[in-house]
Each structure stands twice: as C-alpha cells, then as structure tokens.
Amino acid sequence: MIELDTRRQEIEKLLASAAKPDTLRIHHSMAKTYRDRVGQLIRGLADADGMEEAKEAQRAMAVAP
C-alpha cells in the first residue's frame, strides 16, 4: 500500500506539472449541423421507407464531417 501511495503521489506531481491542453474550439455551425442530422435521423426512423436515410444520418453523426 505504501508503494502504491508513493506512486500515486509521483503521478499527481507529474500531472500537476504537465502542460495544459489547448482549448477545444468548435466550429460555429456545428450546432446547426448536429440539429440537421438529428432531424434527418428522426424523419428516417418515423418512416419505414426512410431507414436508409436514418442509417446514413447515424453514420454521419458518428464521424466528423
């Protein structure tokens, strides 16, 4: 237990001295894109013939544009 506590303290010191990550910046139109894709997914799921549209919307949401 003492060894684990010592290792934990070492890791905490390393993390405290590590460089802070850059600020995450999101493109200004990302919210609209997401809203459009969710709408497309909902429309596709509501209609039996729209399953392909729903699948495409789901795939599009899983990867970055």
Backbone as numpy.savetxt, mean C-alpha at the origin, in Angstrom:
# Nx Ny Nz CAx CAy CAz Cx Cy Cz
18.47 -14.42 28.81 17.65 -13.23 28.81 18.52 -11.97 28.81
19.63 -12.03 29.54 20.51 -10.87 29.60 21.10 -10.59 28.23
21.49 -11.65 27.52 22.04 -11.47 26.17 21.00 -10.86 25.23
19.77 -11.33 25.32 18.71 -10.78 24.48 18.45 -9.31 24.79
18.45 -8.97 26.06 18.23 -7.58 26.44 19.38 -6.69 25.95
20.59 -7.19 26.04 21.75 -6.44 25.55 21.63 -6.24 24.04
21.23 -7.29 23.33 21.08 -7.19 21.88 19.96 -6.20 21.52
18.86 -6.23 22.28 17.77 -5.30 22.05 18.25 -3.86 22.20
19.04 -3.61 23.23 19.55 -2.26 23.46 20.46 -1.82 22.32
21.28 -2.76 21.81 22.16 -2.44 20.69 21.34 -2.07 19.45
20.30 -2.84 19.21 19.46 -2.58 18.05 18.74 -1.24 18.19
18.26 -0.93 19.38 17.60 0.35 19.61 18.55 1.51 19.36
19.81 1.37 19.76 20.80 2.43 19.52 21.04 2.58 18.01
21.14 1.46 17.30 21.34 1.52 15.85 20.16 2.21 15.16
18.96 1.85 15.57 17.78 2.46 14.97 17.69 3.96 15.28
18.08 4.34 16.48 18.01 5.75 16.87 18.99 6.59 16.05
20.11 5.99 15.66 21.12 6.75 14.92 20.96 6.61 13.41
20.04 5.78 12.96 19.84 5.56 11.53 19.20 6.80 10.89
19.49 6.97 9.63 18.92 8.10 8.88 17.41 7.93 8.77
16.69 9.02 8.87 15.24 8.98 8.75 14.87 8.78 7.28
13.82 8.02 7.02 13.40 7.82 5.62 12.85 9.11 5.03
12.95 9.22 3.71 12.40 10.38 3.02 10.88 10.42 3.19
10.33 11.60 3.11 8.89 11.77 3.19 8.24 11.12 1.98
7.19 10.38 2.23 6.45 9.74 1.15 5.60 10.79 0.46
5.75 10.88 -0.83 4.97 11.85 -1.59 4.03 11.09 -2.51
2.78 11.49 -2.48 1.76 10.84 -3.29 1.30 11.82 -4.37
1.18 11.32 -5.57 0.76 12.15 -6.68 -0.61 12.75 -6.39
-0.82 13.99 -6.76 -2.05 14.71 -6.43 -3.31 14.08 -7.02
-3.18 13.31 -8.08 -4.37 12.70 -8.67 -4.58 11.26 -8.22
-3.80 10.79 -7.26 -3.91 9.41 -6.81 -5.27 9.10 -6.20
-5.84 10.03 -5.44 -7.15 9.80 -4.82 -8.22 9.61 -5.88
-8.19 10.42 -6.94 -9.17 10.28 -8.02 -8.99 8.96 -8.74
-7.76 8.57 -8.99 -7.49 7.30 -9.65 -8.03 6.14 -8.83
-7.78 6.17 -7.53 -8.25 5.11 -6.65 -9.78 5.08 -6.63
-10.40 6.24 -6.52 -11.86 6.33 -6.50 -12.45 5.78 -7.80
-11.84 6.12 -8.93 -12.31 5.61 -10.22 -12.20 4.09 -10.30
-11.10 3.56 -9.83 -10.89 2.11 -9.88 -11.85 1.37 -8.96
-12.11 1.92 -7.78 -13.07 1.30 -6.87 -14.46 1.34 -7.49
-14.83 2.44 -8.12 -16.11 2.53 -8.80 -16.23 1.50 -9.91
-15.17 1.33 -10.65 -15.14 0.34 -11.73 -15.31 -1.06 -11.16
-14.67 -1.32 -10.05 -14.78 -2.62 -9.40 -16.20 -2.88 -8.92
-16.81 -1.88 -8.30 -18.19 -2.02 -7.81 -19.16 -2.26 -8.96
-19.01 -1.49 -10.03 -19.88 -1.67 -11.19 -19.74 -3.07 -11.78
-18.51 -3.54 -11.84 -18.25 -4.87 -12.40 -18.83 -5.97 -11.54
-18.76 -5.81 -10.23 -19.28 -6.84 -9.33 -20.80 -6.83 -9.30
-21.42 -5.70 -9.58 -22.88 -5.59 -9.55 -23.52 -6.24 -10.77
-22.76 -6.41 -11.82 -23.30 -6.95 -13.06 -22.57 -8.25 -13.39
-23.32 -9.32 -13.61 -22.70 -10.61 -13.91 -21.86 -10.55 -15.18
-22.28 -9.73 -16.13 -21.52 -9.60 -17.38 -20.27 -8.73 -17.20
-20.18 -8.04 -16.07 -19.05 -7.14 -15.85 -17.91 -7.74 -15.06
-17.90 -9.05 -14.93 -16.84 -9.70 -14.15 -15.45 -9.40 -14.69
-15.30 -9.37 -16.00 -13.98 -9.07 -16.58 -13.55 -7.65 -16.20
-14.50 -6.72 -16.22 -14.20 -5.34 -15.82 -13.78 -5.30 -14.35
-14.46 -6.07 -13.52 -14.13 -6.11 -12.09 -12.75 -6.72 -11.88
-12.45 -7.78 -12.60 -11.12 -8.41 -12.47 -10.02 -7.44 -12.89
-10.26 -6.71 -13.97 -9.26 -5.74 -14.43 -9.08 -4.62 -13.42
-10.18 -4.16 -12.83 -10.10 -3.10 -11.82 -9.32 -3.59 -10.60
-9.56 -4.82 -10.21 -8.84 -5.38 -9.07 -7.35 -5.50 -9.37
-7.00 -5.96 -10.56 -5.59 -6.06 -10.94 -4.94 -4.68 -10.97
-5.66 -3.69 -11.47 -5.12 -2.33 -11.57 -4.86 -1.75 -10.18
-5.69 -2.13 -9.20 -5.49 -1.61 -7.84 -4.32 -2.29 -7.14
-3.94 -3.46 -7.61 -2.87 -4.22 -6.96 -1.48 -3.74 -7.38
-1.38 -3.06 -8.50 -0.08 -2.58 -8.97 -0.12 -1.08 -9.17
1.02 -0.47 -9.10 1.10 0.98 -9.32 0.88 1.28 -10.79
0.20 2.38 -11.10 -0.05 2.73 -12.51 1.23 3.11 -13.23
